[in-house]
Amino acid sequence: MPRYTVHVRGEWLAVPCQSSTSTVGWLGKEAVRRYMKNKPDNGGFSSVEEVKFYVRRCKGLGLLDLEDTVEDALEDNEFVEVVIEGDIMSPNFIPSQPEGVHLYSKYREPEQLTPEAEAKVNESREVIERIVKEQTVVYGITTGFGKFARTVIPNSKLRELQVNLVRSHSAGVGKPLSPERSRMLLALRINVLAKGYSGISLETLQQVIEAFNASCLPYIPEKGTVGASGDLAPLSHLALGLIGEGKMWSPKSGWADAKYVLEAHGLRPITLKPKEGLALINGTQMITSLGCEAVERAGAIARQADIIAALTLEVLKGTTRAFDTDIHAVRPHRGQAEVAFRFRSLLDSDHHPSEIAESHRFCDRVQDAYTMRCCPQVHGVVNDTIAFVKDIMMTEINSATDNPMVFAERAETISGGNFHGEYPAKALDYLAIGVHELAAISERRIERLCNPSLSELPAFLVTEGGLNSGFMIAHCTAAALVSENKALCHPSSVDSLSTSAATEDHVSMGGWAARKALRVIEHVEQVLAIELLAACQGIEFLRPLRTTTPLEKVYDLVRSVVRPWIKDRFMAPDIEAAHRLLVEQQVWEVAEPYIEKYRREHIPESRPISPTAFSLGLLDHIGVGHDHRHQNEL
């Protein structure tokens, strides 16, 4: 007898179907009837017949014809959603499928353990089994947790101890992580467990990997971790789904009860053995999963910020003299040298003839404002910050962060503090502070583009000013985001609140450090999206003159999604379209071939190199190419 799992108003119902001729409409009515039966007020309806609804698949959200038979329309045990017409849901309602669900259902190669990892896992598990058999008192294995570390638990209750741990610690609040972020968190947790220091059994670890390969991803609220003893609340929600409780997501089901999702994929809920609940929930994987995304997005926007700033410099008829190789060789910070190189590669008039540059070759301007002249120094330290944070995050995600640690070669467990999130927390606070500066300096360049006394362009980059406001409020949006970032950049890791009855008396607050770093980076992306639009609009007033080849390619990319601003129109979609270009790194993909071609074709100039510069490998970043703009610059 086929059975379907039906989502009605946030609840999941198992609906068996006894007849192959039953229709999709019958399935919807039966689900509504069962939903009403469970409600003291019948869900606000007097009868099933008055309820108007439509039915759609959870996978892909495709609408189903109510007249079709379930046999023709659905597979056995498929997940469907009944949407009641006229429903106004709570703003906190989680739909069965998040936006962009198609991104998660693409085919992925299954992951599996190496033989070496299997051997290490088995060896550490043998240590745990011996502890249990000999009834040795060891924290978290035969005792309670935190303040209850001195409470010895009898062997008959050790499995119950682990389940109770997962249930009680699943105390997070807030919206759930997206499926992709949950998948990253699960991947990092598997990586830790596979190192063989956690004491998990090979059987249980294999079940976790099977859930990962099927993209069965538990519901993990984003708030609740203090970053020591590890990310207990989020990782407990992760474990809760794996034992078949709470909610879970998969491409097939959307959000549903975990037991149904696992069953739909032919998977069994995990039965926790001694120490295994603790092994699943103790570590920094919430901080590091979000932190890794933050580092990657930071790197992407930092690269593209150089391109956008170079385009703004062209529109404002700036000089490239400040990017001369000799200037940056005598202050040899790696990031500074690389940013200056990128500016030269994009703006070198000898290599990429620029009609705009030629138009002001003999102007009387001596030097540019800091927001253009100091880009290598300001953008440069952001690049170095990202590199520093990436190094810490790479170390962290490849570390064992459990407690107690199981050392099979010593046949013992040792309690320590590798779960403490101070390293990634401090690094991510630093990342937010560093990357924010890209938005701070970008907002000032937007002001220069919009201000006619500074740009020599029409006010707010629009004709018929007054009738049209142009980029006036887009600049205000940028200013608002920069101001928000100033508050968000206050480091969370300087705070600590004692928890667990003063047993865990210093914590990292790393979860908030990771979440706010991501928010800061998103704001930076949006501010730079506004600058990108403003710079391209500035180009319109310089036509028919053309800029350099790579920057013309960037202009063409933007114009493929946003048309020129002739008169006022709804601007928010334009900003979002430009933001999407940056998130997808399309601006970088367009310009990178020209940057790398310039790198290959230009060799360092012959001049003495200081030992410090040589040791930093700056030869890789130094190129030639003196622009002749503003030849009378001092």
C-alpha positions in Angstrom: 0.0 0.0 0.0 1.6 3.2 -1.1 2.1 6.0 1.5 2.7 9.7 1.0 4.2 12.3 3.4 2.1 15.4 3.2 3.0 18.9 4.5 0.0 21.0 5.7 0.6 24.3 7.4 3.9 23.4 8.9 2.9 19.9 10.0 3.8 16.6 8.3 1.3 13.8 8.0 1.8 10.2 6.8 -1.2 9.4 4.5 -1.6 5.8 3.3 -3.5 5.3 0.0 -5.5 2.0 -0.3 -6.7 2.4 -3.9 -4.6 3.0 -7.0 -7.5 5.0 -8.4 -7.4 7.6 -5.7 -6.8 11.1 -7.0 -4.3 13.8 -6.0 -7.4 15.8 -4.9 -8.4 12.9 -2.6 -4.9 12.8 -1.1 -5.1 16.6 -0.4 -8.5 16.3 1.2 -7.4 13.3 3.4 -4.3 15.2 4.5 -6.5 18.3 5.4 -9.0 16.0 7.3 -6.2 14.5 9.3 -4.8 17.9 10.0 -8.2 19.2 11.2 -8.6 16.1 13.4 -5.4 17.0 15.3 -6.5 20.5 16.0 -8.9 21.4 18.9 -10.5 24.1 16.7 -10.4 22.0 13.5 -7.8 24.4 12.1 -10.4 27.1 11.8 -12.6 25.1 9.3 -16.1 23.7 9.8 -15.6 21.0 7.2 -13.1 19.6 4.8 -15.4 20.5 1.9 -15.0 24.2 2.5 -11.2 24.1 2.3 -9.8 25.2 -1.1 -6.3 24.1 -1.8 -3.7 23.1 -4.4 -1.1 20.3 -4.2 2.5 20.4 -5.3 5.6 18.2 -5.1 8.1 19.2 -2.5 10.9 18.4 -4.9 10.9 21.2 -7.4 7.6 22.6 -6.2 5.8 21.4 -9.3 2.0 21.8 -9.2 -0.1 18.6 -9.5 -3.4 18.2 -11.3 -6.1 17.3 -8.7 -7.8 15.0 -11.1 -4.8 12.8 -11.8 -4.5 9.5 -9.9 -1.8 9.3 -7.3 -0.5 6.2 -9.1 0.2 8.2 -12.3 1.3 11.4 -10.6 3.5 10.3 -7.7 6.1 7.8 -6.7 5.6 5.6 -3.6 6.6 7.5 -0.4 6.9 10.8 -2.3 6.7 14.1 -0.3 3.9 16.6 -1.3 2.6 19.9 0.0 -1.0 21.0 0.4 -1.2 24.8 0.2 -4.5 26.2 1.5 -5.8 29.2 -0.5 -5.9 32.4 1.4 -3.5 31.3 4.1 -1.4 34.0 5.7 1.5 32.4 7.4 3.6 33.6 10.3 6.8 35.5 9.1 8.7 32.7 10.9 7.1 30.0 8.9 9.7 27.7 7.2 8.5 26.6 3.7 9.1 23.0 2.8 11.6 24.1 0.2 14.0 27.1 0.5 14.5 29.5 -2.4 16.9 28.1 -5.0 16.3 24.5 -4.0 17.5 23.4 -7.5 21.0 24.3 -6.5 21.1 21.5 -3.9 19.7 18.6 -5.9 22.5 18.4 -8.5 24.4 15.1 -8.6 27.3 14.7 -6.3 29.9 12.0 -6.1 29.4 10.0 -2.9 32.0 10.4 -0.2 33.6 7.5 1.6 36.3 6.9 4.2 39.8 5.9 3.2 41.1 2.5 4.6 43.5 4.5 6.8 40.7 6.5 8.3 38.6 3.4 9.0 41.6 1.8 10.8 42.0 4.9 13.0 38.3 5.1 13.8 38.2 1.4 14.8 41.3 1.7 17.0 39.9 4.7 18.9 36.5 2.9 19.3 38.3 0.0 20.9 39.6 2.3 23.6 36.0 3.4 24.4 34.7 -0.2 24.5 37.5 -1.1 26.9 36.6 1.9 29.2 32.9 0.8 29.2 33.8 -2.8 29.8 36.1 -2.0 32.7 33.7 0.6 34.1 36.5 3.2 34.2 35.3 6.7 35.2 35.9 8.9 32.2 34.2 12.3 31.4 31.3 12.1 29.0 31.6 8.3 28.6 30.7 7.0 32.0 29.9 10.4 33.7 27.5 13.2 33.2 28.5 16.5 31.4 29.7 19.9 32.5 28.8 20.4 36.2 27.7 16.7 36.3 31.2 15.5 35.4 31.5 13.8 38.8 28.2 12.0 38.5 29.0 8.4 37.5 26.4 6.7 35.2 25.8 3.0 35.4 26.5 0.9 32.3 22.9 0.1 31.8 22.1 3.8 31.2 25.1 4.8 29.0 23.1 4.7 25.7 20.3 6.7 27.3 22.9 9.2 28.5 24.0 10.0 25.0 20.4 10.4 23.7 19.5 12.6 26.6 22.6 14.7 25.8 21.6 15.3 22.2 17.9 16.0 23.1 18.7 18.4 26.0 21.4 20.3 24.1 19.2 20.8 21.0 18.1 24.2 22.4 18.9 26.5 19.5 16.6 29.3 18.3 16.2 31.4 15.2 15.9 30.5 11.5 17.5 27.3 10.3 20.8 27.3 8.3 20.2 26.9 4.6 20.6 23.3 3.4 23.9 24.2 1.7 25.3 25.6 5.0 24.0 22.6 6.9 25.7 20.3 4.4 29.0 22.2 4.9 28.7 21.8 8.7 28.0 18.1 8.3 31.0 17.7 6.0 33.3 19.3 8.5 31.9 17.2 11.4 32.5 14.0 9.3 36.1 15.2 8.6 36.7 15.6 12.4 35.2 12.2 13.2 37.2 10.5 10.5 40.5 11.5 12.1 40.0 8.9 14.7 40.3 10.9 17.9 36.5 11.0 18.7 35.8 7.4 19.7 32.8 7.1 17.4 32.1 3.6 16.0 32.8 2.9 12.3 29.1 1.8 11.9 27.8 5.1 13.2 30.2 7.2 11.1 29.2 5.3 8.0 25.6 6.1 8.8 26.5 9.8 9.1 28.3 9.6 5.7 25.3 7.9 4.1 23.0 10.8 5.3 25.5 13.3 3.9 25.7 11.5 0.5 21.8 11.6 0.3 21.8 15.3 1.3 19.7 14.5 4.3 20.4 17.6 6.3 19.1 18.3 9.8 17.3 21.5 10.8 19.9 23.6 12.6 18.8 26.9 14.2 21.4 29.6 13.6 21.5 30.9 17.2 22.5 29.3 20.5 26.2 28.6 20.5 28.7 30.5 22.7 31.6 28.8 20.9 32.8 26.7 23.8 32.4 23.8 24.8 32.3 23.8 21.0 29.1 24.6 19.1 27.0 22.5 21.3 23.5 23.6 20.4 23.8 23.6 16.6 25.7 20.4 16.5 23.1 18.8 18.8 20.4 19.7 16.3 22.6 18.1 13.7 22.8 14.9 15.8 19.1 15.1 16.6 18.2 14.8 12.9 20.6 11.9 12.5 18.9 9.9 15.3 15.5 10.4 13.6 14.1 13.3 15.7 13.4 16.9 14.9 13.3 18.1 11.3 15.5 17.4 8.3 15.8 18.5 4.7 16.5 16.6 1.5 16.0 17.5 -2.2 13.3 14.8 -2.3 11.4 15.9 0.7 12.1 19.5 1.6 11.8 20.2 5.3 10.0 17.3 7.0 10.2 15.1 10.1 13.6 13.5 10.2 12.2 10.0 10.5 10.3 10.4 7.3 13.2 11.9 5.4 15.6 9.1 6.5 13.0 6.5 5.6 12.4 8.0 2.2 16.1 7.5 1.4 16.3 4.0 2.8 18.3 5.1 5.8 18.0 4.1 9.5 18.2 6.5 12.4 21.4 6.3 14.3 21.4 4.4 17.6 23.9 6.1 19.8 26.5 4.0 21.6 28.5 5.2 24.6 30.4 8.5 23.9 28.9 8.8 20.4 26.4 11.6 21.3 29.3 13.6 22.7 31.5 12.8 19.7 28.8 14.3 17.4 28.2 17.5 19.2 31.6 18.7 20.5 33.6 20.9 18.2 33.8 24.2 16.3 32.1 23.2 13.1 29.3 25.8 13.2 31.8 28.6 13.5 34.1 27.1 10.8 31.4 26.2 8.3 30.1 29.7 8.3 33.6 31.1 8.6 34.8 29.2 5.5 31.9 30.7 3.5 32.9 34.2 4.9 36.5 33.7 3.9 35.6 32.6 0.4 33.1 35.4 -0.2 35.6 37.9 1.3 38.3 36.8 -1.1 35.9 37.1 -4.1 34.7 40.6 -3.3 38.2 41.8 -2.5 39.4 40.8 -5.9 36.4 42.5 -7.6 36.7 45.6 -5.5 40.0 46.4 -7.3 38.3 46.1 -10.7 35.4 48.3 -9.6 37.7 50.9 -8.1 39.8 51.0 -11.3 36.6 51.6 -13.3 35.7 54.5 -11.0 39.2 56.0 -11.3 38.7 56.0 -15.1 35.4 57.7 -14.9 36.8 60.3 -12.5 39.8 60.8 -14.8 42.3 59.8 -12.2 46.0 58.9 -12.6 47.8 55.6 -12.4 51.1 57.2 -11.1 50.2 56.2 -7.6 50.4 52.5 -8.6 54.0 52.8 -9.9 56.1 49.7 -9.0 58.8 51.7 -7.2 56.4 53.1 -4.7 55.2 49.7 -3.6 58.6 48.0 -3.7 59.8 50.3 -0.9 56.8 49.3 1.3 56.6 45.7 0.4 53.4 44.4 1.9 52.2 41.5 -0.3 48.6 42.6 -0.6 49.5 46.2 -1.4 51.8 45.1 -4.2 49.2 42.8 -5.7 46.5 45.4 -5.7 48.8 48.0 -7.3 49.7 45.4 -9.9 46.0 44.7 -10.7 45.4 48.5 -11.1 48.3 48.7 -13.5 47.1 45.6 -15.5 43.6 47.1 -15.9 44.6 50.7 -16.5 47.9 50.7 -18.3 47.2 52.9 -21.4 50.3 51.6 -23.3 49.0 48.0 -23.0 45.2 48.7 -23.2 44.8 52.1 -25.0 42.2 54.2 -23.2 40.5 57.1 -25.0 39.3 58.4 -21.6 42.9 58.5 -20.3 44.2 60.1 -23.4 41.5 62.9 -23.1 43.1 64.2 -19.9 46.7 63.4 -20.5 47.8 67.0 -20.1 45.4 68.2 -17.4 46.6 70.2 -14.5 45.6 67.9 -11.7 48.5 67.0 -9.5 47.2 64.0 -7.5 44.0 62.2 -6.7 42.0 61.9 -3.5 42.9 59.2 -1.1 39.9 57.0 -2.1 41.6 56.4 -5.4 45.3 57.0 -4.7 45.4 54.8 -1.6 43.5 51.8 -3.0 46.7 49.6 -2.9 47.2 50.4 0.8 43.6 50.1 1.9 42.5 47.2 -0.4 45.9 45.6 0.2 45.6 45.1 3.9 42.2 43.5 3.3 43.8 40.9 1.0 46.4 40.2 3.7 43.8 40.0 6.4 41.9 37.4 4.3 45.0 35.4 3.8 45.7 35.4 7.5 42.2 34.3 8.4 42.2 31.7 5.7 45.3 30.1 7.2 43.7 29.9 10.6 40.4 28.5 9.1 42.3 25.8 7.1 44.1 24.7 10.3 40.8 24.7 12.3 38.8 22.7 9.8 41.5 20.0 9.6 41.9 19.7 13.4 40.4 17.4 16.0 38.2 19.5 18.2 36.6 16.9 20.5 36.6 16.4 24.3 37.8 14.1 25.7 40.2 13.2 22.9 40.9 9.5 22.3 44.5 8.5 21.7 44.5 4.9 20.6 48.3 4.7 20.5 48.3 5.5 24.2 45.2 3.6 24.9 43.7 6.5 26.9 41.5 9.5 26.7 42.6 13.0 27.7 40.3 16.0 28.5 41.5 19.2 27.0 40.1 22.3 25.4 40.4 21.9 21.6 36.6 22.6 21.4 37.3 26.3 22.4 36.4 28.5 19.4 38.7 31.4 20.3 41.0 30.9 17.2 38.3 31.1 14.6 36.3 33.6 16.6 39.2 36.1 16.8 40.0 35.5 13.2 36.5 36.1 12.0 36.2 39.3 14.0 39.4 40.5 12.3 38.0 39.5 8.9 34.8 41.6 9.5 36.9 44.6 10.5 39.2 44.2 7.5 36.7 43.6 4.8 34.4 46.4 6.0 37.0 48.8 4.8 36.3 47.9 1.2 32.7 49.3 1.7 33.9 52.3 3.7 36.2 53.5 0.9 33.8 52.4 -1.8 31.0 54.6 -0.3 33.4 57.6 -0.5 34.0 56.9 -4.2 30.3 56.7 -4.8 30.0 60.1 -3.2 32.7 61.4 -5.6 30.8 59.9 -8.6 27.5 61.5 -7.5 28.9 64.9 -6.5 29.2 67.2 -9.5 31.7 69.4 -7.9 34.0 66.4 -7.5 33.2 64.4 -10.6 32.6 66.9 -13.4 29.6 64.8 -14.2 25.9 65.5 -13.9 24.6 65.6 -10.4 23.7 62.1 -9.2 24.6 60.7 -12.6 21.4 61.5 -14.3 20.2 64.0 -16.9 17.3 66.4 -16.1 18.3 66.6 -12.4 15.5 67.7 -10.2 12.9 65.9 -12.4 15.1 62.8 -11.9 17.0 61.9 -8.7 19.3 59.3 -10.2 21.7 57.7 -7.8 20.9 60.1 -4.9 19.3 57.4 -2.7 21.4 54.6 -3.9 24.3 56.5 -2.3 22.2 56.8 0.9 21.7 53.0 0.9 25.5 52.6 0.6 26.0 55.0 3.5 23.4 53.1 5.6 25.1 49.8 5.0 28.5 51.2 5.9 27.0 52.6 9.1 25.5 49.2 10.0 28.9 47.6 9.4 30.5 49.9 11.9 28.3 48.4 14.7 28.7 44.9 13.4 32.5 45.2 13.4 32.5 45.4 17.1 34.3 42.1 18.0 32.1 39.5 19.6 35.1 37.5 20.8 36.0 40.2 23.4 32.9 39.1 25.3 32.5 36.0 27.5 29.7 34.8 29.7 30.2 32.0 32.2 28.0 29.0 31.5 27.3 25.5 32.9 27.5 26.5 36.5 30.9 28.1 36.0 32.4 24.9 34.6 32.6 26.5 31.2 33.6 29.9 32.5 35.3 31.4 29.4 33.7 31.2 26.0 34.5 32.6 22.5 31.2 33.8 21.2 32.5 32.5 17.9 29.0 31.7 16.4 28.1 35.3 16.4 31.5 36.3 15.1 30.9 34.0 12.0 27.3 35.1 11.4 28.1 38.8 11.6 31.2 38.4 9.5 28.9 37.0 6.8 26.5 39.9 7.3 29.3 42.5 7.0 30.6 40.8 3.8 27.1 40.8 2.3 26.8 44.6 3.0 30.3 45.1 1.4 29.1 43.2 -1.7 26.0 45.4 -1.9 27.9 48.7 -1.5 30.3 47.7 -4.2 27.4 46.7 -6.4 26.1 50.3 -6.1 29.6 51.6 -7.0 29.8 49.3 -10.0 26.4 50.6 -11.3 27.4 54.2 -10.6 30.8 53.8 -12.4 29.1 52.3 -15.4 26.6 55.1 -15.4 29.5 57.6 -15.3 30.9 56.0 -18.5 27.7 57.0 -20.3 28.5 60.7 -19.9 32.0 60.1 -21.3 30.9 58.4 -24.5 32.0 58.1 -27.3 35.3 57.8 -25.5 36.2 54.3 -24.5 38.1 52.9 -21.5 40.6 50.1 -21.5 39.7 46.7 -23.0 39.2 44.8 -19.7 37.1 47.6 -18.2 35.0 47.8 -21.4 34.4 44.1 -20.9 33.2 44.7 -17.3 31.0 47.5 -18.6 29.5 45.2 -21.2 28.8 42.6 -18.5 26.9 45.0 -16.4 25.0 46.3 -19.3 23.9 42.7 -20.1 21.8 42.8 -16.9 21.2 46.5 -16.2 20.4 49.1 -18.9 21.7 52.7 -18.7 19.9 55.1 -16.4 18.1 57.6 -18.7 15.4 58.6 -16.3 14.3 57.5 -12.9 13.0 53.9 -12.5 12.7 51.2 -9.8 16.4 50.9 -8.7 16.4 48.0 -6.2 16.3 45.3 -9.0 19.3 46.9 -10.6 21.3 46.8 -7.4 20.3 43.1 -6.9 21.4 42.2 -10.4 24.8 43.9 -9.9 25.1 42.2 -6.5 24.4 38.8 -8.2 27.2 39.4 -10.7 29.6 40.0 -7.7 28.4 37.0 -5.7 28.8 34.8 -8.8 32.2 36.3 -9.4 31.4 37.2 -13.0 33.1 40.6 -12.8 36.3 38.8 -11.8 35.9 36.1 -14.5 35.6 38.8 -17.2 38.7 40.7 -16.0 41.0 38.0 -14.8 42.3 36.8 -18.2 43.6 40.3 -18.9 45.2 40.6 -15.5 47.0 37.3 -15.8 48.0 38.0 -19.4 49.6 41.2 -18.2 51.3 39.3 -15.4 52.9 36.9 -18.0 54.0 39.6 -20.3 55.6 42.0 -17.8 58.8 41.1 -16.0 60.2 43.0 -13.0 62.2 46.1 -13.8 66.0 45.9 -13.1 66.5 47.6 -9.7 67.9 46.6 -6.3 65.5 44.5 -4.3 65.6 44.7 -0.5 66.2 41.4 1.3 62.8 41.8 2.9 61.0 42.2 -0.4 62.8 39.2 -1.8 62.0 37.0 1.2 58.3 37.9 0.8 58.3 36.7 -2.8 57.2 40.0 -4.1 58.8 39.4 -7.4 55.7 37.4 -8.2 53.6 40.5 -7.8 55.7 43.3 -9.4 55.1 44.4 -13.0 56.0 47.3 -15.2 53.8 49.7 -17.1 54.0 53.4 -16.3 50.9 55.3 -17.4 51.5 58.7 -18.9 48.4 60.3 -17.4 48.9 63.5 -15.5 52.6 63.8 -16.5 53.1 66.9 -14.4 52.2 65.1 -11.2 54.8 65.7 -8.5 
